[in-house]
Amino acid sequence: MPFTKDELLALVARSLKGQYILQAGNESVPFVIERQKGNRLFGWYLYGQNMSLPLEGRIDGATVTLSIFFNDNAEAIADSISYLKAYNVPKEEIEKIAEQLANSGDYAMQLQFSITNSPEQFAGQFRFLDLYLNDRYDVVKMTLGQPMDVTVKKND
């Protein structure tokens, strides 16, 4: 007999701890929710080949929102903003921006997914931060970018 929506939600919310795969197109990235304290969540997101970035978030009703922090990892930040090359921002400037962001603590990516009809596969949205630069390549503003549709699968 299938779960009611409320039963499913209660079941999943109780056991969010575990390993997940974030799938966007043919890209997939593993992440782990390691601890759950009430509605707060803590874990790790695998970035690139060998970097783990801390993630923190919360479950609110059926919605899980996770922020993935770069902290002071300037190398990962430089990689994540390499798209600025397409706007003719020189490589040295990208590295300087990465250093600035590494010290700000505000630079994060966001993943949000809803627990709806399955206990191990969820539809979600992933957002990078968009940077706004002035003519001296200083970051003047950061906003969450356009959402990208993703699938989140629980692995265990």
N, C-alpha and C positions, 0 to 999 in steps of 0.2 A: 504493500500500500504506500503511495507516495506521501511525502511529508507535506504538511500544510506550510504555507509561507512562514508563519511564525515559528513553527518547530524547526524548520530549516535554518532560519536566522539564528535561533537560540543555539543550535548545534554548531554552526560555523563560528559564531561569535565566541563560543566557549573555547574553541580549539583553533584559533588563528595561528598559533605557533606552528612553525614548520617550514619546509622548503618549497619555493615557488619558482615558476618560470614565467617571465614576462615576454610575451611574443608580439612583435610588431612586424607585419609582413613576413619576410623570411629571417629576420633577426630575432635571436632569443637571448635573454639575459637572466641568469639565476639570481634570486635573492632569498634571504632567510628572515623570518620573523622569529627571533630568539626568545624574547620575553614579552609577556603581556601582564600589565598591572592595571586591573580594572579595564577601562576603555583605552588605555595608552599602550602603544606598541613600540618595540625596539628591535633592531636587527642590523643586517648587513646587505649591501647591494654590490654585486661583482661588476667592476668597471674595467673595461679593456681586458687585457689578458690576465693581469695579476694584481689588481688593486681592489681592495674592499672599501667601500664608502659606508659610513654609518647612516642608518635610516631610523627615523622616528615618526610616529604618527598616532592616529586614533581611529577608533571605530565609533561611528555616530549613527544610530539606527542601522540601516543596511549599507551604509557607505563607509568604506575604509579610505582614509587619506594618509599618504606617506610622503614625507619629505626626505630627499636623499641629499646629504650634505657633503660638500667637497672639503670642508674644514680648511686646513692650510696646505692642501695638496695642489700646489701650483702646477705640477706636471699634468694632472688630470684636468684641471681647469683649462690650461692652455689647449689641451686636446679637445675639450668640449666647446671651445670658442674658435676652433680652427676655421669654422665657416666664415669668419670675418675676413679671411684672405680673399674671398669672393668680392668683398667690398673694397679691395685694394688697401686693406690695413696691413702695413709691413709686419713681418714676422717678429722683429724686436719689440714692436708696439704690442703685439698680441701677448708676448711674454711679460711685458710690463703690466698690462691689464690683468693678466693671470696673477701676478704678484699682489697687485692691489686687492683683487677679489679674495685671494687667499687670506689676507689679513682682515677682511670685513666680516666674515662669518655669515653673511646673508645669502651667499650664492648657493642655491640648491635647486634640484629638479623635483618635480612633484608627480606622484602616481596616485590616481584615485580609481577605485573600482567598487562596484556594487555587488552585494551578495543577493542574487535573485533566484535563479531556478536550478542551480546545481551546487552540491557541496564542494566540488573541486574545480570548477571552471567559471571564471567571472569575466564580464566585459568591463573594460575600463578605459581611462584616458591618461596619457602621459604628456607632461609639459616640461619643456626646457625653459630657462629664463631668457628672455630677449634683453639684449643690452642696448642702451642708447648712448652714443658717444658724442662728445663735442669735437670741434675741429682740432683739438690737441690730443685726441684719443683718450680723454678721460671719460670714465663711466659717469654719466649724469643721472641715469635712471635705469631701473631693472623692473621688468614686469613679466608675469608668467605668459609664455607664448601660446600660440594656438594649440588646442588639444589634438593629440594624435590618438587615434583609436588603437587600443591594444587588447590582447587577451591575457588573462592571468590564470595560470593553472597551478593547482596545489599538487605537490609531488609525493607527499607521504601521508 
